[in-house]
């Protein structure tokens, strides 16, 4: 699966890691929906660290559609909500 971290690039993450990332993504989504800044920051850090740990960076000139898009590492909850509100903001 291909994961994009906004502002950083894309990573190829093995399908065997999908369950872990799905759980982390669920925590991130719950924090956004619950409007919980602290939980959002914790969940975002966990997702990004896991993607970096298990993923292989793709070349910067590689144009591959992403299965999962993660906000940039220092994104705030409000910035993320604004991104999601944009047309196509929740597309993967």
Backbone as ProteinMPNN parsed JSONL, in Angstrom:
{"seq_chain_A": "XXXXXXXXXXXXXXXXXXXXXXXXXXXXXXXXXXXXXXXXXXXXXXXXXXXXXXXXXXXXXXXXXXXXXXXXXXXXXXXXXXXXXXXXXXXX", "coords_chain_A": {"N_chain_A": [[0.849, -1.166, 0.0], [0.42, 2.291, -0.647], [1.424, 5.116, 1.057], [0.996, 8.494, 1.648], [2.658, 11.089, 3.198], [1.858, 14.252, 3.793], [3.797, 16.907, 2.534], [6.107, 15.534, 2.863], [6.42, 13.078, 1.416], [5.947, 9.94, -0.376], [5.432, 6.573, 0.754], [6.095, 3.141, 0.464], [4.32, 0.691, 1.893], [4.202, -2.456, 3.316], [1.627, -4.901, 2.79], [1.197, -6.49, 4.994], [1.363, -4.795, 7.109], [-0.913, -3.394, 7.164], [-3.109, -3.77, 8.965], [-2.157, -2.723, 11.388], [-1.75, -0.031, 10.631], [-4.366, 0.634, 9.914], [-5.632, 0.575, 12.411], [-4.278, 2.658, 13.723], [-4.999, 4.765, 12.065], [-7.739, 4.798, 12.538], [-7.77, 5.724, 15.18], [-6.751, 8.277, 14.741], [-8.761, 9.376, 13.107], [-10.903, 9.281, 14.921], [-10.046, 11.141, 16.8], [-10.136, 13.474, 15.279], [-12.876, 13.597, 14.667], [-13.85, 13.767, 17.262], [-12.929, 16.205, 17.992], [-10.563, 16.555, 19.451], [-7.743, 17.89, 20.426], [-5.339, 17.053, 21.764], [-5.42, 14.224, 21.613], [-5.434, 14.024, 18.858], [-2.876, 15.027, 18.132], [-1.243, 13.088, 19.331], [-2.099, 10.746, 17.999], [-1.537, 11.394, 15.318], [1.259, 11.63, 15.361], [1.871, 8.961, 16.002], [0.934, 7.563, 13.721], [2.54, 8.655, 11.673], [5.139, 8.04, 12.586], [5.011, 5.24, 12.492], [4.599, 4.752, 9.738], [6.986, 5.774, 8.691], [8.733, 4.004, 9.947], [8.104, 1.398, 8.99], [7.765, 1.698, 6.293], [8.993, 2.073, 2.911], [10.617, 4.685, 1.43], [9.416, 6.274, -1.525], [10.738, 7.275, -4.693], [11.219, 10.758, -5.248], [10.313, 11.698, -7.697], [8.408, 9.903, -8.404], [5.156, 9.132, -9.401], [2.529, 8.044, -8.01], [-0.669, 6.846, -7.143], [-2.08, 7.348, -3.916], [-2.921, 5.189, -1.218], [-3.477, 5.907, 1.329], [-3.567, 9.04, 2.859], [-1.766, 11.148, 4.88], [-1.825, 13.851, 7.17], [0.578, 16.595, 7.219], [3.466, 16.46, 9.35], [3.466, 18.337, 11.478], [0.907, 19.275, 11.552], [-2.022, 20.947, 12.651], [-5.073, 20.217, 14.425], [-7.149, 21.867, 13.517], [-6.109, 22.712, 11.014], [-6.056, 20.267, 9.712], [-8.765, 19.61, 9.641], [-9.618, 21.626, 7.909], [-8.305, 20.836, 5.565], [-9.633, 18.417, 5.097], [-12.148, 19.372, 4.556], [-11.97, 20.48, 2.068], [-12.841, 20.102, -1.403], [-12.654, 16.775, -2.401], [-10.981, 16.208, -0.316], [-11.12, 14.066, 1.417], [-10.594, 11.945, -0.148], [-8.883, 9.02, -1.186]], "CA_chain_A": [[0.0, 0.0, 0.0], [1.176, 3.538, -0.751], [1.003, 6.113, 2.036], [1.591, 9.814, 1.46], [2.712, 12.035, 4.306], [1.901, 15.55, 3.128], [5.003, 17.682, 2.77], [7.27, 14.665, 3.05], [6.534, 12.15, 0.306], [5.214, 8.682, -0.356], [6.101, 5.396, 1.282], [5.519, 1.836, 0.143], [4.158, -0.046, 3.143], [3.761, -3.815, 3.049], [0.247, -5.225, 3.14], [1.168, -7.104, 6.322], [1.301, -3.706, 8.091], [-2.192, -2.69, 6.975], [-3.912, -3.829, 10.179], [-1.612, -1.758, 12.345], [-2.041, 1.316, 10.154], [-5.812, 0.851, 9.998], [-5.934, 0.899, 13.799], [-3.759, 3.997, 13.996], [-5.837, 5.701, 11.314], [-9.015, 4.887, 13.257], [-7.531, 6.61, 16.321], [-6.61, 9.621, 14.192], [-10.098, 9.809, 12.697], [-11.708, 9.494, 16.13], [-9.6, 12.4, 17.4], [-10.67, 14.553, 14.44], [-14.325, 13.635, 14.873], [-14.089, 14.172, 18.641], [-12.367, 17.541, 18.173], [-9.645, 16.396, 20.584], [-6.409, 18.303, 19.973], [-4.276, 16.231, 22.354], [-5.499, 12.885, 21.011], [-5.046, 14.171, 17.459], [-1.412, 15.144, 18.062], [-0.679, 11.78, 19.676], [-2.416, 9.788, 16.937], [-0.806, 11.777, 14.113], [2.649, 11.231, 15.584], [1.946, 7.495, 15.943], [0.778, 7.136, 12.328], [3.723, 9.052, 10.907], [6.287, 7.238, 13.022], [4.846, 3.865, 11.996], [4.832, 4.759, 8.291], [8.44, 5.926, 8.495], [9.426, 2.82, 10.461], [7.872, 0.184, 8.205], [7.66, 1.995, 4.864], [10.147, 2.372, 2.078], [10.33, 5.918, 0.684], [9.426, 6.23, -2.984], [11.5, 8.364, -5.31], [10.475, 12.018, -5.282], [9.701, 11.877, -9.011], [7.442, 8.826, -8.613], [3.777, 9.604, -9.331], [1.694, 6.892, -7.719], [-1.799, 7.232, -6.295], [-1.898, 6.936, -2.524], [-4.016, 4.486, -0.559], [-3.71, 6.627, 2.568], [-2.9, 10.332, 2.916], [-1.616, 11.571, 6.271], [-1.436, 15.261, 7.247], [1.984, 16.853, 7.496], [3.793, 16.038, 10.717], [3.134, 19.318, 12.511], [-0.437, 19.797, 11.279], [-2.932, 21.082, 13.785], [-6.401, 19.652, 14.202], [-7.894, 22.811, 12.675], [-5.567, 22.627, 9.649], [-6.487, 18.99, 9.147], [-10.196, 19.742, 9.335], [-9.717, 22.457, 6.712], [-7.913, 19.984, 4.432], [-10.696, 17.444, 4.857], [-13.325, 20.085, 4.066], [-11.754, 20.819, 0.67], [-13.352, 19.093, -2.326], [-11.713, 15.675, -2.582], [-10.097, 16.164, 0.822], [-11.107, 12.769, 2.088], [-10.324, 10.903, -1.134], [-7.614, 8.309, -1.059]], "C_chain_A": [[0.898, 1.233, 0.0], [0.576, 4.551, 0.218], [1.742, 7.411, 1.746], [1.521, 10.585, 2.769], [2.872, 13.398, 3.641], [3.155, 16.31, 3.527], [6.263, 16.852, 2.899], [7.475, 13.713, 1.887], [5.717, 10.904, 0.515], [6.094, 7.547, 0.139], [5.354, 4.157, 0.826], [5.514, 1.025, 1.432], [3.581, -1.417, 2.807], [2.342, -4.069, 3.529], [0.133, -5.849, 4.525], [1.111, -6.058, 7.436], [-0.044, -2.992, 8.074], [-3.043, -2.671, 8.242], [-3.458, -2.829, 11.215], [-1.954, -0.34, 11.918], [-3.534, 1.623, 10.196], [-6.224, 1.227, 11.418], [-5.468, 2.295, 14.179], [-4.588, 5.064, 13.282], [-7.193, 5.879, 12.0], [-8.888, 5.811, 14.467], [-7.419, 8.061, 15.86], [-7.972, 10.18, 13.79], [-10.987, 10.103, 13.899], [-11.33, 10.816, 16.797], [-10.13, 13.591, 16.612], [-12.168, 14.703, 14.704], [-14.682, 14.098, 16.282], [-13.556, 15.553, 18.974], [-11.407, 17.596, 19.37], [-8.212, 16.673, 20.133], [-5.292, 17.388, 20.488], [-4.257, 14.831, 21.738], [-5.085, 12.926, 19.546], [-3.524, 14.204, 17.325], [-0.74, 13.806, 18.336], [-0.881, 10.778, 18.543], [-1.651, 10.106, 15.659], [0.658, 11.365, 14.222], [2.802, 9.715, 15.443], [1.849, 6.995, 14.505], [2.052, 7.438, 11.545], [4.944, 8.235, 11.305], [6.205, 5.811, 12.498], [5.114, 3.795, 10.495], [6.324, 4.879, 8.002], [9.196, 4.663, 8.892], [9.305, 1.63, 9.51], [7.852, 0.426, 6.703], [8.997, 2.238, 4.207], [9.83, 3.627, 1.278], [10.38, 5.682, -0.821], [10.228, 7.411, -3.497], [10.622, 9.605, -5.423], [9.773, 12.234, -6.614], [8.725, 10.766, -9.365], [6.03, 9.377, -8.432], [2.856, 8.406, -9.23], [0.527, 7.349, -6.859], [-1.599, 6.627, -4.906], [-3.14, 6.235, -1.998], [-4.417, 5.194, 0.732], [-2.91, 7.922, 2.509], [-2.945, 10.808, 4.362], [-1.235, 13.048, 6.279], [0.053, 15.419, 7.536], [2.238, 16.735, 8.991], [3.445, 17.045, 11.797], [1.777, 19.979, 12.272], [-1.245, 19.89, 12.564], [-4.258, 20.42, 13.429], [-7.204, 20.571, 13.284], [-7.413, 22.788, 11.224], [-6.033, 21.349, 8.972], [-7.961, 19.035, 8.787], [-10.401, 20.577, 8.074], [-9.348, 21.656, 5.463], [-9.017, 19.0, 4.078], [-11.946, 18.092, 4.278], [-13.187, 20.475, 2.596], [-12.346, 19.736, -0.201], [-12.286, 18.028, -2.583], [-10.79, 15.486, -1.424], [-10.065, 14.855, 1.562], [-10.921, 11.628, 1.112], [-8.984, 10.257, -0.855], [-7.242, 7.876, -2.422]], "O_chain_A": [[1.989, 1.224, 0.569], [-0.627, 4.809, 0.199], [2.965, 7.424, 1.615], [0.455, 10.715, 3.37], [3.89, 13.671, 3.004], [3.529, 16.353, 4.7], [7.36, 17.394, 3.03], [8.601, 13.557, 1.415], [4.91, 10.807, 1.439], [7.314, 7.553, -0.027], [4.123, 4.133, 0.807], [6.567, 0.713, 1.99], [2.583, -1.518, 2.094], [1.909, -3.522, 4.543], [-0.915, -5.75, 5.163], [0.84, -6.4, 8.587], [-0.284, -2.089, 8.876], [-3.641, -1.643, 8.559], [-4.276, -2.163, 11.849], [-2.397, 0.468, 12.735], [-3.924, 2.754, 10.484], [-7.07, 2.1, 11.608], [-6.174, 3.028, 14.871], [-4.845, 6.134, 13.834], [-7.731, 6.986, 12.037], [-9.795, 6.593, 14.749], [-7.933, 8.966, 16.516], [-8.293, 11.327, 14.1], [-11.743, 11.074, 13.889], [-12.197, 11.528, 17.301], [-10.528, 14.599, 17.195], [-12.658, 15.808, 14.937], [-15.707, 14.752, 16.477], [-13.708, 16.026, 20.1], [-11.43, 18.527, 20.175], [-7.555, 15.816, 19.541], [-4.405, 16.999, 19.728], [-3.195, 14.319, 21.386], [-4.463, 11.99, 19.044], [-2.953, 13.491, 16.5], [0.216, 13.432, 17.657], [0.042, 10.054, 18.171], [-1.166, 9.197, 14.985], [1.226, 10.814, 13.278], [3.76, 9.243, 14.832], [2.597, 6.101, 14.109], [2.575, 6.575, 10.84], [5.699, 7.787, 10.442], [7.219, 5.235, 12.104], [5.786, 2.875, 10.031], [6.857, 4.158, 7.159], [10.181, 4.295, 8.253], [10.287, 0.933, 9.254], [7.914, -0.522, 5.92], [9.991, 2.562, 4.858], [8.863, 3.635, 0.517], [11.261, 4.987, -1.327], [10.375, 8.422, -2.811], [9.419, 9.503, -5.665], [8.734, 12.893, -6.657], [8.261, 10.689, -10.503], [5.74, 10.018, -7.422], [2.454, 7.828, -10.24], [0.708, 8.153, -5.945], [-1.028, 5.547, -4.751], [-4.266, 6.634, -2.294], [-5.561, 5.09, 1.174], [-1.731, 7.918, 2.156], [-4.006, 10.865, 4.984], [-0.402, 13.465, 5.474], [0.704, 14.499, 8.032], [1.322, 16.894, 9.798], [3.156, 16.653, 12.927], [1.528, 21.096, 12.727], [-1.161, 19.029, 13.439], [-4.518, 20.105, 12.268], [-7.871, 20.094, 12.366], [-8.228, 22.84, 10.303], [-6.367, 21.356, 7.787], [-8.356, 18.544, 7.73], [-11.269, 20.264, 7.259], [-10.0, 21.78, 4.427], [-9.305, 18.775, 2.903], [-12.72, 17.433, 3.584], [-14.188, 20.771, 1.944], [-12.364, 18.57, 0.193], [-11.152, 18.348, -2.941], [-9.872, 14.671, -1.514], [-9.096, 14.555, 2.259], [-11.069, 10.465, 1.486], [-8.065, 10.897, -0.343], [-6.201, 7.247, -2.608]]}, "name": "protein", "num_of_chains": 1, "seq": "XXXXXXXXXXXXXXXXXXXXXXXXXXXXXXXXXXXXXXXXXXXXXXXXXXXXXXXXXXXXXXXXXXXXXXXXXXXXXXXXXXXXXXXXXXXX"}
